[in-house]
Amino acid sequence: QSVLTQPPSASGTPGQRVTISCSGSSSNIGNNYVYWYQQLPGTAPKLLIYKNNQRPSGVPERFSGSKSGTSASLAISGLRSEDEADYYCAAWDDSLSALFGGGTKLTVL
Amino acid sequence: EVQLVESGGGLVQPGGSLRLSCAASGFTFSAFAMTWVRQAPGKGLEWVSAISASTSTIYYADSVKGRFSISRDNSQNTLYLQMNSLRAEDTAIYYCAIPDSAMVPGYDWGQGTLVTVAS
């Protein structure tokens, strides 16, 4: 089973806009919804985006998701120090399993 | 308030077995599919298995197929993961979570339970 491809790291300064990409294939991102999670050290993942671009209640509007073809992106605007975390994308694959990206470590400089 | 509490983790020797439990409360457990996700120390997330509300549909990752078995007791509001023939690479924190419409983890996760496979 393949893993969705994310850059291992990303960085930005406070107030900046940062995007994290997630690349897949026609059997996963291309044909199914994309989900994004934030994980702070020592804690369980937190859902940020579901069904490509929907935010759960309580998630700031600074976080947004998009999908085009077999790729997806998470954008964080107005970067804050508390956004420093690991970010994961996920999608269902038509081979009947869910896939996660390898994760992106976001550093706020 | 939704609560998912995993238990049953611990140290087990290679080739051994362990059964994880996930006690659910704060929602109608029997109406929701459930899923297990794991995270090896210092590594990323890996989806493990999912089960539909009625248990009619079950999915496994290739890495655990034939060794792990997911089940649920809707009368006890509990999800299980029976893990057999454990390997060192199964060492991880195991989370249970309520999936979204697809069997992808959604908003509610447990705090995780650590499984260590070592001699």
Interface residues (C-beta under 8 A of the other chain):
Chain A: Q1 N32 Y33 Y35 Y37 Q39 A44 P45 K46 L47 Y50 K51 P56 D86 Y88 A90 A91 W92 L96 S97 A98 L99 F100 G101 G102 G103
Chain B: T35 V37 G44 L45 E46 W47 A50 Y59 Y60 A61 D62 S63 Y95 P99 D100 S101 A102 M103 V104 P105 G106 Y107 W109 G110 Q111 G112
